[in-house]
Amino acid sequence: MTNLYPEIEPYAVHRVSVTHPHELYVEEVGNPEGIPIVFLHGGPGAGCETVHRQLFDPAVYRIVLFDQRGCGRSLPHAELTHNSTWDLVNDMEVIRQQLKIEVWALCGGSWGSTLALAYAETHPQRVTGLVLRGVFLARSEDIQWFYQQGASRIFPDYWQDFIAPVAATDRDNMLDAYYRLLTSGDEQVQMRAARAWSVWEGRTASLVENQQVIDHFSDPYAALSIARIECHYFIHHSFLQPDQLIRDIGRIQHIPGYIVHGRYDVICPFDQAWELHKVWPSADLRIMPKSGHSVFEAETTAAVISALSELAVRIKT
């Protein structure tokens, strides 16, 4: 990672109660008088990391970070009840109103880009700009590519570890099979499946394998929420209608946008960013020629930080 801003601590931390039984962890970082921006983490279910604060210029932005339902420091952990895309969109509105923010910018990567688009298309009047990284459109073909057939041909060795918890007779539908394991009443069955699911993602996230990323995805606490919540969302088509994010792009055509995507992204192949850019041509598309999916690949980190700096100038003017 290069060009990150120095480590910083929150100036405010909040606990926000939403639909029972969920309580969200929310923090504010940077300049309380700065441009409001909300960071949307990936997964769904991955939670925020302290390093995410360092993507933003703390002198320029009032940075809001929150752990989405069921993950990170939000409670209860790995909870699937009342956990959907539209619950998260509503949560963002609750947070915005509670923090007395009139309008804000959105920055999200991977699933965070999905949520950013869903929120912006629902509340375009509340959005001043978007910075999206590793675009994920959450279409059925995008899920099939990574969890059934596609990425498996690029990483056949890692794929063997991913399919290991699933009986050979059930592997024609990995999503259904994993959902049964991850919602099993047997905690050991859940944890074995969760680790296999999450490590598959961590191993494939970077063009050059990054042990720090793998270690994060291997952590049992993180793995459980990542696996359970991702599988829950994906088996329900991310609670989106087919091609909904592309269909409704007209609602945000007037909003400044930046799209940063790794040329060799295996988790969310580049065609997703390309399809988005085709229907949103005013968005600035930046292709990273030596990167995969992770925001922590050097050129991607630099590109996201640069886009955030440029967006701040556009918002101010």
KOLGUBA-861586 format. One record per residue (C-alpha): residue number from 1; residue in one letter; x, y, z. Coordinates in steps of 0.25 Angstrom, whole numbers, always signed. Layout:
BEGIN
atom seq:NUM | type:a | X:X | Y:Y | Z:Z
...
//
This chain:
BEGIN
atom seq:1 | type:m | X:+0 | Y:+0 | Z:+0
atom seq:2 | type:t | X:+5 | Y:+14 | Z:-4
atom seq:3 | type:n | X:+1 | Y:+28 | Z:-2
atom seq:4 | type:l | X:-9 | Y:+25 | Z:+9
atom seq:5 | type:y | X:-11 | Y:+37 | Z:+19
atom seq:6 | type:p | X:-6 | Y:+35 | Z:+33
atom seq:7 | type:e | X:-13 | Y:+27 | Z:+43
atom seq:8 | type:i | X:-24 | Y:+34 | Z:+50
atom seq:9 | type:e | X:-34 | Y:+32 | Z:+61
atom seq:10 | type:p | X:-49 | Y:+35 | Z:+61
atom seq:11 | type:y | X:-53 | Y:+48 | Z:+67
atom seq:12 | type:a | X:-67 | Y:+42 | Z:+70
atom seq:13 | type:v | X:-73 | Y:+28 | Z:+71
atom seq:14 | type:h | X:-88 | Y:+25 | Z:+71
atom seq:15 | type:r | X:-96 | Y:+13 | Z:+73
atom seq:16 | type:v | X:-109 | Y:+14 | Z:+65
atom seq:17 | type:s | X:-121 | Y:+5 | Z:+67
atom seq:18 | type:v | X:-128 | Y:+1 | Z:+55
atom seq:19 | type:t | X:-138 | Y:-11 | Z:+52
atom seq:20 | type:h | X:-138 | Y:-21 | Z:+64
atom seq:21 | type:p | X:-128 | Y:-27 | Z:+67
atom seq:22 | type:h | X:-118 | Y:-19 | Z:+60
atom seq:23 | type:e | X:-109 | Y:-8 | Z:+65
atom seq:24 | type:l | X:-99 | Y:-1 | Z:+56
atom seq:25 | type:y | X:-85 | Y:+3 | Z:+59
atom seq:26 | type:v | X:-82 | Y:+17 | Z:+53
atom seq:27 | type:e | X:-70 | Y:+26 | Z:+54
atom seq:28 | type:e | X:-66 | Y:+40 | Z:+49
atom seq:29 | type:v | X:-52 | Y:+43 | Z:+45
atom seq:30 | type:g | X:-45 | Y:+55 | Z:+39
atom seq:31 | type:n | X:-50 | Y:+69 | Z:+39
atom seq:32 | type:p | X:-64 | Y:+71 | Z:+45
atom seq:33 | type:e | X:-66 | Y:+84 | Z:+36
atom seq:34 | type:g | X:-61 | Y:+76 | Z:+24
atom seq:35 | type:i | X:-68 | Y:+70 | Z:+12
atom seq:36 | type:p | X:-77 | Y:+59 | Z:+17
atom seq:37 | type:i | X:-74 | Y:+45 | Z:+11
atom seq:38 | type:v | X:-78 | Y:+31 | Z:+15
atom seq:39 | type:f | X:-69 | Y:+19 | Z:+13
atom seq:40 | type:l | X:-77 | Y:+6 | Z:+9
atom seq:41 | type:h | X:-69 | Y:-6 | Z:+12
atom seq:42 | type:g | X:-69 | Y:-19 | Z:+4
atom seq:43 | type:g | X:-75 | Y:-33 | Z:+6
atom seq:44 | type:p | X:-86 | Y:-31 | Z:+9
atom seq:45 | type:g | X:-81 | Y:-35 | Z:+23
atom seq:46 | type:a | X:-67 | Y:-31 | Z:+23
atom seq:47 | type:g | X:-67 | Y:-19 | Z:+32
atom seq:48 | type:c | X:-58 | Y:-7 | Z:+32
atom seq:49 | type:e | X:-43 | Y:-7 | Z:+35
atom seq:50 | type:t | X:-36 | Y:+4 | Z:+42
atom seq:51 | type:v | X:-27 | Y:+6 | Z:+29
atom seq:52 | type:h | X:-40 | Y:+10 | Z:+22
atom seq:53 | type:r | X:-39 | Y:+23 | Z:+29
atom seq:54 | type:q | X:-26 | Y:+26 | Z:+22
atom seq:55 | type:l | X:-32 | Y:+26 | Z:+8
atom seq:56 | type:f | X:-37 | Y:+40 | Z:+11
atom seq:57 | type:d | X:-31 | Y:+54 | Z:+13
atom seq:58 | type:p | X:-34 | Y:+57 | Z:+28
atom seq:59 | type:a | X:-33 | Y:+72 | Z:+26
atom seq:60 | type:v | X:-43 | Y:+72 | Z:+14
atom seq:61 | type:y | X:-54 | Y:+61 | Z:+18
atom seq:62 | type:r | X:-63 | Y:+58 | Z:+29
atom seq:63 | type:i | X:-62 | Y:+43 | Z:+28
atom seq:64 | type:v | X:-73 | Y:+34 | Z:+33
atom seq:65 | type:l | X:-70 | Y:+19 | Z:+33
atom seq:66 | type:f | X:-80 | Y:+9 | Z:+38
atom seq:67 | type:d | X:-80 | Y:-6 | Z:+40
atom seq:68 | type:q | X:-92 | Y:-11 | Z:+32
atom seq:69 | type:r | X:-103 | Y:-21 | Z:+39
atom seq:70 | type:g | X:-97 | Y:-33 | Z:+45
atom seq:71 | type:c | X:-82 | Y:-30 | Z:+43
atom seq:72 | type:g | X:-70 | Y:-23 | Z:+49
atom seq:73 | type:r | X:-74 | Y:-16 | Z:+62
atom seq:74 | type:s | X:-88 | Y:-16 | Z:+59
atom seq:75 | type:l | X:-97 | Y:-26 | Z:+67
atom seq:76 | type:p | X:-102 | Y:-37 | Z:+67
atom seq:77 | type:h | X:-90 | Y:-43 | Z:+59
atom seq:78 | type:a | X:-93 | Y:-50 | Z:+46
atom seq:79 | type:e | X:-108 | Y:-48 | Z:+48
atom seq:80 | type:l | X:-117 | Y:-51 | Z:+36
atom seq:81 | type:t | X:-130 | Y:-46 | Z:+41
atom seq:82 | type:h | X:-135 | Y:-33 | Z:+35
atom seq:83 | type:n | X:-122 | Y:-32 | Z:+27
atom seq:84 | type:s | X:-124 | Y:-28 | Z:+12
atom seq:85 | type:t | X:-119 | Y:-18 | Z:+2
atom seq:86 | type:w | X:-131 | Y:-9 | Z:+5
atom seq:87 | type:d | X:-129 | Y:-10 | Z:+20
atom seq:88 | type:l | X:-115 | Y:-5 | Z:+18
atom seq:89 | type:v | X:-120 | Y:+7 | Z:+9
atom seq:90 | type:n | X:-130 | Y:+11 | Z:+20
atom seq:91 | type:d | X:-119 | Y:+10 | Z:+30
atom seq:92 | type:m | X:-111 | Y:+20 | Z:+22
atom seq:93 | type:e | X:-122 | Y:+29 | Z:+23
atom seq:94 | type:v | X:-124 | Y:+27 | Z:+38
atom seq:95 | type:i | X:-109 | Y:+30 | Z:+40
atom seq:96 | type:r | X:-109 | Y:+42 | Z:+31
atom seq:97 | type:q | X:-121 | Y:+48 | Z:+38
atom seq:98 | type:q | X:-115 | Y:+45 | Z:+52
atom seq:99 | type:l | X:-102 | Y:+52 | Z:+48
atom seq:100 | type:k | X:-110 | Y:+64 | Z:+43
atom seq:101 | type:i | X:-103 | Y:+63 | Z:+29
atom seq:102 | type:e | X:-111 | Y:+69 | Z:+17
atom seq:103 | type:v | X:-104 | Y:+63 | Z:+6
atom seq:104 | type:w | X:-91 | Y:+54 | Z:+5
atom seq:105 | type:a | X:-82 | Y:+47 | Z:-5
atom seq:106 | type:l | X:-81 | Y:+32 | Z:-5
atom seq:107 | type:c | X:-68 | Y:+23 | Z:-6
atom seq:108 | type:g | X:-70 | Y:+8 | Z:-8
atom seq:109 | type:g | X:-62 | Y:-4 | Z:-13
atom seq:110 | type:s | X:-67 | Y:-17 | Z:-17
atom seq:111 | type:w | X:-80 | Y:-20 | Z:-10
atom seq:112 | type:g | X:-79 | Y:-5 | Z:-5
atom seq:113 | type:s | X:-80 | Y:-1 | Z:-20
atom seq:114 | type:t | X:-93 | Y:-9 | Z:-21
atom seq:115 | type:l | X:-99 | Y:-2 | Z:-8
atom seq:116 | type:a | X:-94 | Y:+12 | Z:-13
atom seq:117 | type:l | X:-101 | Y:+10 | Z:-26
atom seq:118 | type:a | X:-114 | Y:+5 | Z:-19
atom seq:119 | type:y | X:-114 | Y:+16 | Z:-10
atom seq:120 | type:a | X:-111 | Y:+27 | Z:-20
atom seq:121 | type:e | X:-121 | Y:+22 | Z:-30
atom seq:122 | type:t | X:-131 | Y:+22 | Z:-18
atom seq:123 | type:h | X:-127 | Y:+36 | Z:-12
atom seq:124 | type:p | X:-120 | Y:+43 | Z:-23
atom seq:125 | type:q | X:-123 | Y:+57 | Z:-17
atom seq:126 | type:r | X:-115 | Y:+53 | Z:-5
atom seq:127 | type:v | X:-102 | Y:+49 | Z:-13
atom seq:128 | type:t | X:-91 | Y:+59 | Z:-17
atom seq:129 | type:g | X:-82 | Y:+49 | Z:-23
atom seq:130 | type:l | X:-78 | Y:+35 | Z:-24
atom seq:131 | type:v | X:-64 | Y:+28 | Z:-24
atom seq:132 | type:l | X:-66 | Y:+13 | Z:-28
atom seq:133 | type:r | X:-55 | Y:+2 | Z:-28
atom seq:134 | type:g | X:-56 | Y:-12 | Z:-32
atom seq:135 | type:v | X:-70 | Y:-11 | Z:-38
atom seq:136 | type:f | X:-80 | Y:-22 | Z:-34
atom seq:137 | type:l | X:-93 | Y:-22 | Z:-41
atom seq:138 | type:a | X:-98 | Y:-34 | Z:-33
atom seq:139 | type:r | X:-104 | Y:-40 | Z:-46
atom seq:140 | type:s | X:-106 | Y:-55 | Z:-46
atom seq:141 | type:e | X:-95 | Y:-57 | Z:-56
atom seq:142 | type:d | X:-86 | Y:-50 | Z:-47
atom seq:143 | type:i | X:-89 | Y:-59 | Z:-35
atom seq:144 | type:q | X:-88 | Y:-72 | Z:-44
atom seq:145 | type:w | X:-74 | Y:-67 | Z:-49
atom seq:146 | type:f | X:-68 | Y:-67 | Z:-35
atom seq:147 | type:y | X:-76 | Y:-78 | Z:-28
atom seq:148 | type:q | X:-79 | Y:-88 | Z:-38
atom seq:149 | type:q | X:-70 | Y:-88 | Z:-51
atom seq:150 | type:g | X:-61 | Y:-77 | Z:-56
atom seq:151 | type:a | X:-51 | Y:-73 | Z:-46
atom seq:152 | type:s | X:-49 | Y:-88 | Z:-43
atom seq:153 | type:r | X:-42 | Y:-89 | Z:-56
atom seq:154 | type:i | X:-32 | Y:-78 | Z:-52
atom seq:155 | type:f | X:-29 | Y:-83 | Z:-38
atom seq:156 | type:p | X:-32 | Y:-98 | Z:-39
atom seq:157 | type:d | X:-23 | Y:-101 | Z:-27
atom seq:158 | type:y | X:-30 | Y:-91 | Z:-18
atom seq:159 | type:w | X:-44 | Y:-96 | Z:-23
atom seq:160 | type:q | X:-41 | Y:-110 | Z:-18
atom seq:161 | type:d | X:-41 | Y:-104 | Z:-4
atom seq:162 | type:f | X:-53 | Y:-96 | Z:-6
atom seq:163 | type:i | X:-61 | Y:-108 | Z:-10
atom seq:164 | type:a | X:-56 | Y:-117 | Z:+0
atom seq:165 | type:p | X:-67 | Y:-115 | Z:+11
atom seq:166 | type:v | X:-78 | Y:-118 | Z:+0
atom seq:167 | type:a | X:-82 | Y:-133 | Z:-3
atom seq:168 | type:a | X:-78 | Y:-137 | Z:-17
atom seq:169 | type:t | X:-93 | Y:-139 | Z:-20
atom seq:170 | type:d | X:-96 | Y:-125 | Z:-16
atom seq:171 | type:r | X:-86 | Y:-117 | Z:-24
atom seq:172 | type:d | X:-95 | Y:-114 | Z:-36
atom seq:173 | type:n | X:-101 | Y:-103 | Z:-28
atom seq:174 | type:m | X:-90 | Y:-98 | Z:-19
atom seq:175 | type:l | X:-98 | Y:-86 | Z:-14
atom seq:176 | type:d | X:-109 | Y:-95 | Z:-9
atom seq:177 | type:a | X:-100 | Y:-105 | Z:-3
atom seq:178 | type:y | X:-92 | Y:-94 | Z:+5
atom seq:179 | type:y | X:-105 | Y:-87 | Z:+10
atom seq:180 | type:r | X:-109 | Y:-100 | Z:+16
atom seq:181 | type:l | X:-95 | Y:-102 | Z:+23
atom seq:182 | type:l | X:-94 | Y:-87 | Z:+28
atom seq:183 | type:t | X:-108 | Y:-88 | Z:+34
atom seq:184 | type:s | X:-106 | Y:-101 | Z:+40
atom seq:185 | type:g | X:-109 | Y:-103 | Z:+55
atom seq:186 | type:d | X:-95 | Y:-109 | Z:+56
atom seq:187 | type:e | X:-85 | Y:-98 | Z:+60
atom seq:188 | type:q | X:-73 | Y:-106 | Z:+55
atom seq:189 | type:v | X:-80 | Y:-109 | Z:+41
atom seq:190 | type:q | X:-83 | Y:-94 | Z:+40
atom seq:191 | type:m | X:-68 | Y:-90 | Z:+44
atom seq:192 | type:r | X:-62 | Y:-100 | Z:+34
atom seq:193 | type:a | X:-71 | Y:-95 | Z:+23
atom seq:194 | type:a | X:-69 | Y:-80 | Z:+27
atom seq:195 | type:r | X:-54 | Y:-81 | Z:+26
atom seq:196 | type:a | X:-53 | Y:-88 | Z:+13
atom seq:197 | type:w | X:-63 | Y:-78 | Z:+7
atom seq:198 | type:s | X:-55 | Y:-66 | Z:+12
atom seq:199 | type:v | X:-41 | Y:-71 | Z:+9
atom seq:200 | type:w | X:-45 | Y:-74 | Z:-5
atom seq:201 | type:e | X:-49 | Y:-59 | Z:-6
atom seq:202 | type:g | X:-36 | Y:-55 | Z:+1
atom seq:203 | type:r | X:-27 | Y:-63 | Z:-8
atom seq:204 | type:t | X:-32 | Y:-58 | Z:-21
atom seq:205 | type:a | X:-33 | Y:-43 | Z:-17
atom seq:206 | type:s | X:-20 | Y:-38 | Z:-22
atom seq:207 | type:l | X:-12 | Y:-40 | Z:-35
atom seq:208 | type:v | X:+0 | Y:-44 | Z:-26
atom seq:209 | type:e | X:-4 | Y:-52 | Z:-14
atom seq:210 | type:n | X:-5 | Y:-43 | Z:-2
atom seq:211 | type:q | X:-3 | Y:-50 | Z:+12
atom seq:212 | type:q | X:-9 | Y:-39 | Z:+20
atom seq:213 | type:v | X:-22 | Y:-39 | Z:+12
atom seq:214 | type:i | X:-22 | Y:-55 | Z:+13
atom seq:215 | type:d | X:-20 | Y:-53 | Z:+28
atom seq:216 | type:h | X:-32 | Y:-44 | Z:+29
atom seq:217 | type:f | X:-41 | Y:-53 | Z:+22
atom seq:218 | type:s | X:-36 | Y:-65 | Z:+30
atom seq:219 | type:d | X:-39 | Y:-59 | Z:+43
atom seq:220 | type:p | X:-51 | Y:-67 | Z:+49
atom seq:221 | type:y | X:-59 | Y:-55 | Z:+54
atom seq:222 | type:a | X:-58 | Y:-48 | Z:+40
atom seq:223 | type:a | X:-60 | Y:-61 | Z:+32
atom seq:224 | type:l | X:-73 | Y:-64 | Z:+39
atom seq:225 | type:s | X:-79 | Y:-51 | Z:+36
atom seq:226 | type:i | X:-73 | Y:-50 | Z:+22
atom seq:227 | type:a | X:-78 | Y:-64 | Z:+18
atom seq:228 | type:r | X:-92 | Y:-65 | Z:+25
atom seq:229 | type:i | X:-96 | Y:-51 | Z:+20
atom seq:230 | type:e | X:-90 | Y:-52 | Z:+6
atom seq:231 | type:c | X:-97 | Y:-65 | Z:+4
atom seq:232 | type:h | X:-110 | Y:-60 | Z:+10
atom seq:233 | type:y | X:-110 | Y:-48 | Z:+0
atom seq:234 | type:f | X:-105 | Y:-56 | Z:-12
atom seq:235 | type:i | X:-116 | Y:-67 | Z:-11
atom seq:236 | type:h | X:-126 | Y:-56 | Z:-10
atom seq:237 | type:h | X:-120 | Y:-49 | Z:-23
atom seq:238 | type:s | X:-115 | Y:-38 | Z:-14
atom seq:239 | type:f | X:-130 | Y:-34 | Z:-12
atom seq:240 | type:l | X:-129 | Y:-27 | Z:-26
atom seq:241 | type:q | X:-137 | Y:-28 | Z:-39
atom seq:242 | type:p | X:-129 | Y:-33 | Z:-51
atom seq:243 | type:d | X:-120 | Y:-23 | Z:-56
atom seq:244 | type:q | X:-126 | Y:-13 | Z:-47
atom seq:245 | type:l | X:-114 | Y:-4 | Z:-44
atom seq:246 | type:i | X:-112 | Y:-3 | Z:-59
atom seq:247 | type:r | X:-126 | Y:+0 | Z:-62
atom seq:248 | type:d | X:-127 | Y:+11 | Z:-52
atom seq:249 | type:i | X:-114 | Y:+18 | Z:-55
atom seq:250 | type:g | X:-122 | Y:+30 | Z:-62
atom seq:251 | type:r | X:-125 | Y:+34 | Z:-48
atom seq:252 | type:i | X:-110 | Y:+38 | Z:-45
atom seq:253 | type:q | X:-105 | Y:+43 | Z:-58
atom seq:254 | type:h | X:-104 | Y:+57 | Z:-53
atom seq:255 | type:i | X:-95 | Y:+52 | Z:-41
atom seq:256 | type:p | X:-80 | Y:+53 | Z:-42
atom seq:257 | type:g | X:-74 | Y:+39 | Z:-42
atom seq:258 | type:y | X:-61 | Y:+31 | Z:-43
atom seq:259 | type:i | X:-59 | Y:+17 | Z:-46
atom seq:260 | type:v | X:-46 | Y:+10 | Z:-42
atom seq:261 | type:h | X:-44 | Y:-5 | Z:-46
atom seq:262 | type:g | X:-33 | Y:-15 | Z:-47
atom seq:263 | type:r | X:-31 | Y:-20 | Z:-61
atom seq:264 | type:y | X:-29 | Y:-34 | Z:-55
atom seq:265 | type:d | X:-40 | Y:-34 | Z:-45
atom seq:266 | type:v | X:-44 | Y:-49 | Z:-43
atom seq:267 | type:i | X:-54 | Y:-47 | Z:-32
atom seq:268 | type:c | X:-62 | Y:-36 | Z:-40
atom seq:269 | type:p | X:-57 | Y:-37 | Z:-54
atom seq:270 | type:f | X:-55 | Y:-23 | Z:-62
atom seq:271 | type:d | X:-67 | Y:-25 | Z:-71
atom seq:272 | type:q | X:-75 | Y:-20 | Z:-59
atom seq:273 | type:a | X:-69 | Y:-7 | Z:-59
atom seq:274 | type:w | X:-69 | Y:-6 | Z:-74
atom seq:275 | type:e | X:-84 | Y:-9 | Z:-74
atom seq:276 | type:l | X:-86 | Y:+2 | Z:-64
atom seq:277 | type:h | X:-78 | Y:+12 | Z:-71
atom seq:278 | type:k | X:-85 | Y:+9 | Z:-84
atom seq:279 | type:v | X:-98 | Y:+14 | Z:-78
atom seq:280 | type:w | X:-91 | Y:+25 | Z:-69
atom seq:281 | type:p | X:-81 | Y:+31 | Z:-79
atom seq:282 | type:s | X:-79 | Y:+43 | Z:-71
atom seq:283 | type:a | X:-73 | Y:+35 | Z:-60
atom seq:284 | type:d | X:-58 | Y:+35 | Z:-60
atom seq:285 | type:l | X:-53 | Y:+21 | Z:-63
atom seq:286 | type:r | X:-39 | Y:+18 | Z:-58
atom seq:287 | type:i | X:-34 | Y:+4 | Z:-62
atom seq:288 | type:m | X:-22 | Y:-1 | Z:-53
atom seq:289 | type:p | X:-13 | Y:-9 | Z:-63
atom seq:290 | type:k | X:-5 | Y:-17 | Z:-52
atom seq:291 | type:s | X:-16 | Y:-20 | Z:-41
atom seq:292 | type:g | X:-27 | Y:-30 | Z:-37
atom seq:293 | type:h | X:-39 | Y:-27 | Z:-28
atom seq:294 | type:s | X:-33 | Y:-22 | Z:-15
atom seq:295 | type:v | X:-32 | Y:-7 | Z:-11
atom seq:296 | type:f | X:-19 | Y:-10 | Z:-5
atom seq:297 | type:e | X:-11 | Y:-12 | Z:-18
atom seq:298 | type:a | X:-2 | Y:+0 | Z:-19
atom seq:299 | type:e | X:-7 | Y:+6 | Z:-32
atom seq:300 | type:t | X:-22 | Y:+4 | Z:-28
atom seq:301 | type:t | X:-20 | Y:+10 | Z:-15
atom seq:302 | type:a | X:-13 | Y:+22 | Z:-22
atom seq:303 | type:a | X:-24 | Y:+23 | Z:-32
atom seq:304 | type:v | X:-35 | Y:+23 | Z:-21
atom seq:305 | type:i | X:-28 | Y:+34 | Z:-13
atom seq:306 | type:s | X:-26 | Y:+42 | Z:-26
atom seq:307 | type:a | X:-41 | Y:+41 | Z:-29
atom seq:308 | type:l | X:-45 | Y:+45 | Z:-15
atom seq:309 | type:s | X:-36 | Y:+57 | Z:-16
atom seq:310 | type:e | X:-42 | Y:+61 | Z:-30
atom seq:311 | type:l | X:-56 | Y:+59 | Z:-25
atom seq:312 | type:a | X:-54 | Y:+68 | Z:-13
atom seq:313 | type:v | X:-50 | Y:+80 | Z:-23
atom seq:314 | type:r | X:-62 | Y:+77 | Z:-32
atom seq:315 | type:i | X:-71 | Y:+77 | Z:-20
atom seq:316 | type:k | X:-65 | Y:+90 | Z:-14
atom seq:317 | type:t | X:-67 | Y:+97 | Z:-28
//
